Amino acid sequence: MPRATITLPDELQGELQRYLADLESPVPVSRAVQAAIREYLARRGYGTSERFQPLRITPSPTGSGSTDVSTEHDRYLADSLSAE
């Protein structure tokens, strides 16, 4: 993977640090910048792969009928992704 060195203005660096601090799970700066570039390019029609599409979960308006989703969420997600 190619490496790039970028220079950020102080204001943008501060905004990036605040964004990263607000995340529930820590993310490396490089991952956040990659995601931002992908989104920027995709909005301009330069997305090259569906692999980088964000995961969108839409809750069911009526519920799933399952009572163990809060404890077995990983299994349910893996099952739904393998069904695709």
C-alpha positions in Angstrom: 0.0 0.0 0.0 1.5 3.4 -1.0 2.2 5.9 1.8 1.4 9.6 1.6 2.4 12.4 3.9 -0.1 15.2 4.3 -0.1 18.5 6.0 -3.2 19.6 7.9 -4.0 23.1 8.9 -4.2 23.5 12.7 -8.0 24.0 12.5 -8.5 20.8 10.4 -6.2 18.8 12.7 -8.3 20.0 15.7 -11.5 19.0 14.1 -10.1 15.5 13.2 -8.9 15.0 16.8 -12.3 16.0 18.2 -14.0 13.6 15.7 -11.7 10.7 16.7 -12.2 11.5 20.4 -16.0 11.3 20.0 -16.0 7.8 18.5 -17.1 5.0 20.7 -14.3 2.7 19.4 -10.8 4.1 18.7 -9.9 4.4 15.0 -6.4 5.1 13.7 -6.0 8.5 12.0 -5.0 6.8 8.7 -8.3 4.8 8.7 -10.3 8.0 9.3 -8.5 9.8 6.5 -9.0 6.8 4.1 -12.7 6.7 4.9 -13.0 10.5 4.3 -11.2 10.2 0.9 -13.4 7.3 -0.1 -16.5 9.2 0.7 -15.3 12.3 -1.0 -14.5 10.4 -4.2 -17.7 8.3 -4.1 -19.8 11.5 -3.9 -18.1 12.6 -7.1 -18.7 9.4 -8.9 -15.2 7.9 -8.5 -16.1 5.0 -6.2 -14.4 1.9 -7.6 -15.6 -0.9 -5.3 -18.7 -1.8 -3.4 -16.5 -3.3 -0.8 -16.1 0.2 0.8 -19.8 0.9 1.2 -20.8 1.8 4.7 -22.8 -0.7 6.7 -26.4 0.5 7.0 -28.6 -1.2 9.5 -32.3 -0.3 9.4 -34.3 -1.4 12.4 -37.5 -3.3 11.8 -40.6 -1.2 12.7 -42.3 -4.3 14.2 -39.3 -5.9 15.8 -37.6 -9.2 15.0 -39.5 -11.4 17.3 -36.1 -12.6 18.8 -35.4 -12.0 22.4 -31.6 -12.6 22.4 -30.4 -10.0 19.8 -28.7 -7.8 22.4 -26.5 -10.7 23.5 -26.2 -12.6 20.2 -25.8 -9.6 17.8 -22.5 -10.8 16.3 -24.1 -14.1 15.3 -27.2 -12.4 13.8 -24.9 -10.0 11.8 -22.7 -12.9 10.6 -25.7 -14.9 9.6 -27.3 -12.0 7.6 -24.0 -11.2 5.8 -23.4 -14.8 4.9 -26.9 -15.0 3.4 -26.1 -12.3 0.8 
